[in-house]
């Protein structure tokens, strides 16, 4: 059974806790939705809205993506990531490096 | 059996030297933006080629006899034309620099292309150029540098509060190579804050305008290499360099009638550039035509011990010859027969852009050696190149900036949101994105490039994700006189083929020769007391960021 999607309040706690665990205090930003008049940095509520949307959109979609199995792999067995394509940071460079 | 085991067949001295270089480079890459570490890695500034003459820049095809209309005004000359005049002792570097400084003085108040003009240093370098040995086509040519490239002893801000006082102790590898080739740095150019959007102040107030509509700040000048594009288009420099992570060379080139070349990842060292997304930051030129782009890239390209991505790649080909049109019985033909792939929907519609694309393809088809072929979009194209997988890059911008995120969130100004998004991206999601890159690459190689040699692009991002080369160039104009450009993409390290196609197209068209009119005198006067400029909000920047 799929878990209940987190509420806005739960995500706010998660976001603040994740940032704080890495040493980032969101309260460096101005309170509410008003940007800092000098630097243009957005208010912390505006940022939280954007970050919740990012978690529900980009992060969830990437986590749910299942790469297709490679040709020589049984599709069921291919669900194990070890049988998927390897992660490549630099696909163009590696195309040349693999020719060597 | 007398064959030795592999460990004894490796050249250990060479291995150790290479490993040491990689270790130092990796340390510099991870902390490249922090001045104390930058001081420690000063030894990396001695990139190969720096200080050495590059014979590839002195080939006969690097020099072009000027058009008659260009000889009256040196700021109109291309690199190849100015080089021809300098070699013939009909123009000096000092005259050229003075001509550009005069235009900067007259018009940059309204263009706002520069963060910093190095007038005295440029004049001194021009006088030195007259005394020193000639280095080839870039000898004495004034160029501009995007303000995220390290420049020794010269402030390098990336247009951010975070780097407002940063003065690098050495030149970025690409800058060092340009200077070693004889180029003269006229100044540092405005850019999107930290290379995110069109040029604004770090607080989001729009600054640099499109040189084709200097009185209208709402016309997109393209970003984030905005100032370089406006300086070259507005004839305040012969050529310039930018960086591209998500269209930042191709977009301003298309917006301002220039020929911009985003090389394959690793073709130009990124050492000494303030990073945005390290797997996607590509240094490259914004130029007036294909020949000039080839000259600039010839100077910038090549292996660099400070950037492992530049190593183990094919040798830099003869880009200048590739960008030289070939004639058969007085008719231009392609240097190499080339299949040009056309994506579905590329010419659909009746907009000015659609009509320009139709005319462009018809023109290409008439050049001997061109074969147009319809090519399909690879499976899952929209998904693998859309915003979700494009966002995988955001962790790369957060990680090297953690010290700043902990201490100075407001210092990111209007751009902070995407840095915080990157912090929230987990390792699992990042790795899925890297696996998807290989899947996308396989499909591009097998499905697209099986049927063609180069392919039209409607969006620079897919090939930015893959690190593939792209060339942007002008193909038309709107009824209002705003340039229309297009992009061609190629196989890894196939910049020569891209240049050859564009050179043939430009030999039979004149879009690339058109220049914007000077700003009206009234606008220049107004720039001294500018009206309230429009401003990008943090929410808009989060949507638009490269």
Interface residues (C-beta under 8 A of the other chain):
Chain A: X15 X18 X19 X22 X23 X24 X25 X26 X28 X29 X35 X36 X38 X39 X40 X41 X42 X46 X47 X50 X51 X54 X55 X57 X58 X59 X61 X62 X63 X65 X67 X68 X81 X84 X85 X86 X87 X88 X89 X90 X91 X92 X93 X94 X95 X96 X97 X100
Chain B: X161 X201 X202 X203 X204 X205 X264 X265 X266 X279 X309 X312 X313 X314 X387 X388 X389 X391 X392 X402 X405 X406 X408 X409 X410 X411 X412 X413 X414 X416 X417 X420 X421 X423 X424 X425 X426 X428 X429 X431 X432 X433 X434 X435 X436 X437 X438 X439 X440 X441 X442 X445 X466 X467 X468 X492 X493 X535 X537 X538 X539 X542
